[in-house]
Amino acid sequence: MVMEDEDRLRQAGLRVTAARLAIMRTVREGDHLDVDAVYHGVRDRVGQVSLQAVYDSLHALHRVGLLRRIEPAGSPARYETRINDNHHHLVCRRCGKVTDVDCAVGHAPCLDPVSDAGYLLDEADVIFWGVCPGCRSEDTR
């Protein structure tokens, strides 16, 4: 049985609010949304909410591990609900589209550096850069 958002929030020690529930649903239904897109999605669901409240809630949801935050270079932070698995991202250099890609090895960290410098490694965060199929098809027009 899939745990409901209300239960996830409570288990993480966060209050269940309409805004937090709307954020979880908006991010789940979106595609690596930035704060502005989350804000507009939440406003569509619950009406009036401040941008600061959305920022604060995104921070809290990320801190407790209910959302994953990715920060491709040159792009605003983006959020997703795909957490606790070993996946990475493809980012289009032209349009900024972000696509999930599973790790080639399967266990975390799926990549090992030449030297770990004494660190106990538990995750590898990889971003692959290129041009998405949509932008590539524009080149052939």
Kinemage of the C-alpha trace (Angstrom):
@kinemage 1
@onewidth
@group {chain A} dominant
@subgroup {mainchain}
@vectorlist {calphas} color= white
{ca met a 1} P 0.000 0.000 0.000
{ca val a 2} L 1.314 3.427 -0.957
{ca met a 3} L 1.679 5.765 1.988
{ca glu a 4} L -0.484 8.864 1.629
{ca asp a 5} L 1.064 12.336 1.683
{ca glu a 6} L -0.652 13.110 4.996
{ca asp a 7} L 0.999 10.088 6.593
{ca arg a 8} L 4.385 10.948 5.062
{ca leu a 9} L 4.224 14.455 6.478
{ca arg a 10} L 3.270 13.228 9.944
{ca gln a 11} L 5.932 10.517 9.923
{ca ala a 12} L 8.527 13.149 8.983
{ca gly a 13} L 7.418 15.315 11.905
{ca leu a 14} L 5.816 18.025 9.775
{ca arg a 15} L 2.371 19.542 10.222
{ca val a 16} L -0.150 18.565 7.583
{ca thr a 17} L -1.273 21.734 5.814
{ca ala a 18} L -3.220 22.320 2.622
{ca ala a 19} L -0.194 24.099 1.123
{ca arg a 20} L 2.191 21.225 1.872
{ca leu a 21} L -0.243 18.685 0.456
{ca ala a 22} L -0.673 20.844 -2.649
{ca ile a 23} L 3.116 21.139 -3.009
{ca met a 24} L 3.551 17.365 -2.813
{ca arg a 25} L 0.836 16.803 -5.431
{ca thr a 26} L 2.086 19.581 -7.706
{ca val a 27} L 5.666 18.306 -7.640
{ca arg a 28} L 4.538 14.681 -8.138
{ca glu a 29} L 2.423 15.609 -11.166
{ca gly a 30} L 5.036 17.981 -12.606
{ca asp a 31} L 8.315 17.354 -14.320
{ca his a 32} L 11.253 18.599 -12.245
{ca leu a 33} L 9.494 21.855 -11.407
{ca asp a 34} L 11.229 25.023 -10.288
{ca val a 35} L 9.885 27.117 -7.393
{ca asp a 36} L 7.878 29.411 -9.650
{ca ala a 37} L 6.063 26.488 -11.305
{ca val a 38} L 5.392 24.903 -7.899
{ca tyr a 39} L 4.059 28.221 -6.596
{ca his a 40} L 1.619 28.599 -9.499
{ca gly a 41} L 0.516 24.975 -9.199
{ca val a 42} L -0.152 25.389 -5.481
{ca arg a 43} L -2.099 28.619 -6.060
{ca asp a 44} L -4.254 26.793 -8.608
{ca arg a 45} L -5.005 24.098 -6.017
{ca val a 46} L -5.498 26.049 -2.785
{ca gly a 47} L -5.889 29.667 -3.787
{ca gln a 48} L -3.919 32.300 -1.927
{ca val a 49} L -0.470 31.238 -0.733
{ca ser a 50} L 2.665 33.313 -0.432
{ca leu a 51} L 5.777 32.617 -2.434
{ca gln a 52} L 7.723 32.635 0.849
{ca ala a 53} L 5.441 29.899 2.251
{ca val a 54} L 6.164 27.775 -0.816
{ca tyr a 55} L 9.922 28.347 -0.428
{ca asp a 56} L 9.744 27.466 3.279
{ca ser a 57} L 7.689 24.338 2.653
{ca leu a 58} L 9.920 23.152 -0.190
{ca his a 59} L 12.927 23.588 2.084
{ca ala a 60} L 11.244 21.642 4.899
{ca leu a 61} L 10.069 18.853 2.579
{ca his a 62} L 13.561 18.534 1.119
{ca arg a 63} L 15.205 18.618 4.563
{ca val a 64} L 13.134 15.654 5.786
{ca gly a 65} L 13.659 13.710 2.568
{ca leu a 66} L 10.159 13.916 1.071
{ca leu a 67} L 11.373 15.852 -1.978
{ca arg a 68} L 14.608 15.756 -3.909
{ca arg a 69} L 16.191 19.035 -4.969
{ca ile a 70} L 18.437 19.138 -8.007
{ca glu a 71} L 20.427 22.159 -9.134
{ca pro a 72} L 21.698 21.898 -12.701
{ca ala a 73} L 24.315 24.562 -13.423
{ca gly a 74} L 22.748 27.731 -14.816
{ca ser a 75} L 19.257 26.615 -13.838
{ca pro a 76} L 17.064 27.324 -10.820
{ca ala a 77} L 16.650 24.553 -8.267
{ca arg a 78} L 14.111 21.950 -9.310
{ca tyr a 79} L 12.119 19.492 -7.242
{ca glu a 80} L 10.898 15.941 -7.674
{ca thr a 81} L 9.233 13.270 -5.560
{ca arg a 82} L 11.410 10.446 -6.904
{ca ile a 83} L 13.577 9.904 -3.829
{ca asn a 84} L 15.609 7.163 -2.177
{ca asp a 85} L 16.587 5.455 -5.379
{ca asn a 86} L 19.736 5.543 -7.399
{ca his a 87} L 18.899 7.743 -10.377
{ca his a 88} L 20.501 10.645 -12.165
{ca his a 89} L 19.406 13.299 -14.649
{ca leu a 90} L 19.763 14.252 -18.303
{ca val a 91} L 19.563 18.012 -18.921
{ca cys a 92} L 19.093 19.686 -22.302
{ca arg a 93} L 21.585 22.496 -22.850
{ca arg a 94} L 19.084 24.388 -25.019
{ca cys a 95} L 15.647 24.210 -23.418
{ca gly a 96} L 16.566 23.044 -19.900
{ca lys a 97} L 14.332 19.944 -19.979
{ca val a 98} L 15.283 17.475 -17.237
{ca thr a 99} L 14.789 13.724 -17.636
{ca asp a 100} L 15.401 10.960 -15.101
{ca val a 101} L 17.848 8.215 -16.003
{ca asp a 102} L 18.512 5.145 -13.869
{ca cys a 103} L 22.019 4.459 -12.647
{ca ala a 104} L 23.980 1.953 -14.693
{ca val a 105} L 25.259 0.016 -11.674
{ca gly a 106} L 22.269 -0.058 -9.360
{ca his a 107} L 23.634 0.316 -5.821
{ca ala a 108} L 24.555 3.572 -4.147
{ca pro a 109} L 26.893 5.152 -4.817
{ca cys a 110} L 26.742 3.867 -8.363
{ca leu a 111} L 30.024 5.553 -9.246
{ca asp a 112} L 33.272 5.412 -7.324
{ca pro a 113} L 35.816 8.246 -7.550
{ca val a 114} L 39.480 7.519 -8.098
{ca ser a 115} L 40.028 8.505 -4.449
{ca asp a 116} L 37.444 8.822 -1.691
{ca ala a 117} L 39.794 11.044 0.398
{ca gly a 118} L 38.648 9.203 3.514
{ca tyr a 119} L 34.948 9.952 3.014
{ca leu a 120} L 32.304 7.300 3.595
{ca leu a 121} L 30.426 7.615 0.286
{ca asp a 122} L 26.698 6.951 0.129
{ca glu a 123} L 25.505 8.770 -3.007
{ca ala a 124} L 26.630 9.927 -6.439
{ca asp a 125} L 24.713 12.819 -8.004
{ca val a 126} L 25.340 12.851 -11.738
{ca ile a 127} L 23.973 15.208 -14.366
{ca phe a 128} L 24.431 14.316 -18.019
{ca trp a 129} L 24.301 17.282 -20.403
{ca gly a 130} L 23.257 17.216 -24.051
{ca val a 131} L 20.493 18.182 -26.452
{ca cys a 132} L 17.040 16.644 -26.014
{ca pro a 133} L 15.146 14.981 -28.901
{ca gly a 134} L 12.773 17.969 -29.206
{ca cys a 135} L 15.600 20.459 -29.675
{ca arg a 136} L 17.430 18.077 -32.015
{ca ser a 137} L 14.351 17.771 -34.218
{ca glu a 138} L 14.204 21.581 -34.464
{ca asp a 139} L 17.702 21.447 -35.984
{ca thr a 140} L 16.447 19.308 -38.862
{ca arg a 141} L 13.566 21.646 -39.805
